C-alpha cells in the first residue's frame, strides 16, 4: 500500500500523542498499557524509518510515495 509523506507524518504525530498520554499515567499504568507503549514505540520506529527513506529517495530524485 502506498502512503504519502503527509500520511506518514500524520500517523507519527498521532502515535507520539498516544505514547505521551500513556506515559503520563506513570506508575498507575496497567501492564496492558505498558505493553501498548512498547508496541507503539516499535510502530513509531517504522514510521520514522519510512519518513527517512522517503527523504533519502527524494534527495536522489526517486519516488514520492512509500510502499509499506
N, C-alpha and C positions, 0 to 999 in steps of 0.2 A: 504494500500500500504506500503510495507516495504521500509525503507530507511536506507542506510548505514551511519555510523557515518561521513564519509568523505563528503557525500552529505549534511548532516545537517550542517556541518561546512562551506561548500561552500555557502549554502543558507544564513547562518548567516553573512558571510563576505559580500556577495552581498547586503543583507538587510542593514547592517551597512553603507555601502558605499552610498546607495541610501538615507538613512536618513541624512548622513553628507552633501551630495550635496544639499538636500532640505533645511537644516538648515543654510547653508552658505548664502542663499538668505536673511535671516534675515527679516527685515521689508518689503522687496519687495516681499515676498512670497504671493501668492494668497490664498484665503480661501480654494480652492480645494487642493492646495499643502500642506497646514497645516493639512487638513483632511487626506491626504495621509500619512503624517508623523505619525499621530495617528494610522492609520491602520498598517503601517509598524512597529511601536513600539509594537503593540499587536502581530503581527506575530513574531517579534524578541523574545518576551517573550515565545511564543510557542516553538520556536526553541531552546531557552536556556533550557527550561524545558525538551524537548526531549533529548537534549545532556546530561543533568544531569541524566535523567532516564537511558540512555544508560550506563553511567559510574557507576551508582549505581548497575545496573544489572551485569555489567562486573566484578565489585568488588565481587559480590556474585556468580560469575561463571555461570550466566544465559545467556540470549540471546545476540547475537552480532548484531542484527538489531532492528530497532524501527518501530512499526506499527503506522501509523498516520491515 
